[in-house]
Amino acid sequence: MKASSNEEAFFMGVENTMALLPSKELLNGTKDPETTTGEFRVALGHVHEYLSDLLGADSSDKWEARARLGAMEKYCTEADGTADNLTATFTQAIQKPVHGMTVVVRAATANLASAPTFRADETGALVIVKGNNKPLAVGDIAGAGHWIELKYDEPLNKWVLQNPATGIGFDAAEKADIVAVQQGTYLACIGGGSGDAMTGYFSPALETLQNGQVVHIRACGPNTIATPTFKADETAALPIVKGYNQPLAAGDIAGDGHWLDLLYDSYLKKWVLQNPAKGIAIDSVPAGSVHYFATQTPPDGYLVANGALVSRTVYARLFSAIGTTFGEGDGGSTFQLPDLRGEFLRGWDAARNLDPERGFGTVQGDAIRNIIGTFGGNDQERRFLSGPFYYIGTDGGGKTGSSNGTDNFGFDASRVVPTANENRPHNVALLACIKY
């Protein structure tokens, strides 16, 4: 809208290159005659144009605008220390940071830690975070002259980085949550039941489950079994897994107060725990694998293969793999591990007939090949001995080989093979364990 010549008389020029600002009489209502609606509408248009000229098209021009207004940052300086331990001394010293206070410092190096600190003057060194109390990524403080804006957050007692070089960003789950909140469909509740059999009731209630549906539950206790369940409203109680359909470890639901993110997978017909307390790491070692370790205690995820009886529910993945091959346990709640202590393993024959008629997983007693030899003599006092046989002597005082005495012979396998109180190959003793 173009102002009339009378309306333009009430505007004063500020710069030839900038829009006109309206007079203070027009804006404060003291103009005579009174400001008309049309005049006020034109005035607002000029104010908008002026601010656009002054501040620029976007916020990245604010530094130039501040310089033109003579309103540069009160707390602005070069940083000392490193980007992982920044310090700064300001002309007007900061005695104590105030909630919402912003400082601008120029960093010389990039951060390598996820929790760098900043100390303003003689205040304490406080952690720098970004976004919603998120740790920094390496290089969020880019270094080499990167001017960073830090805002003090009193509830957190931390400095919040306003312009991280790699962006503040949200992960996919957070983006989904944001959309859900905006649409009023955020599903969160305090869980009931137990960590092994949770229930949750939402508003609005979940009548059917959609693939990818995410819900948030505050657990009332930890899980003690590998296959806990969750029942949302009146839907069925379904198993909770993690990663690629992996069973949970005891304590993946950490306990009372642990907020769980559960995603429904319609292909599995299960809830997938997005934030297990012990991590999502995908285990590429199948349950039932036997490994030997050069340690006297089993590593995480393994049990000593000692023939013990263990729970069919706690070690459900292992029970699914080996069943009762090595023993039924109590026939209901437990099963037996293989006992490999002091044993040598032998490949299952599986109809090759090198070790015929052997059942899978059966124990075979020890044995050796037969040791044979020969001996003989004649009346001419000549002995022929072989193998483990040897000549001891003749009883009765007769000559060797004569008919008046008895020839004695001994048998000793150590003359031809190493011997011990058991049959064994050359070996090393390690700890046999089974993956669960």
Beta strands, then each sheet from edge to edge (+ up, - down):
strand 1: 11-12
strand 2: 21-22
strand 3: 76-78
strand 4: 80-82
strand 5: 85-88
strand 6: 102-107
strand 7: 117-120
strand 8: 126-130
strand 9: 146-153
strand 10: 158-161
strand 11: 188-190
strand 12: 192-194
strand 13: 197-200
strand 14: 214-218
strand 15: 229-232
strand 16: 238-242
strand 17: 259-265
strand 18: 270-273
strand 19: 290-293
strand 20: 302-304
strand 21: 309-311
strand 22: 334-336
strand 23: 375-377
strand 24: 383-385
strand 25: 389-395
strand 26: 406-411
strand 27: 431-435
sheet 1: 1+ 2-
sheet 2: 3+ 6+ 9- 10+ 8+ 7- 5- 4+
sheet 3: 11+ 14+ 17- 18+ 16+ 15- 13- 12+
sheet 4: 19+ 27- 20+
sheet 5: 21+ 22-
sheet 6: 23+ 24-
sheet 7: 25+ 26-
end
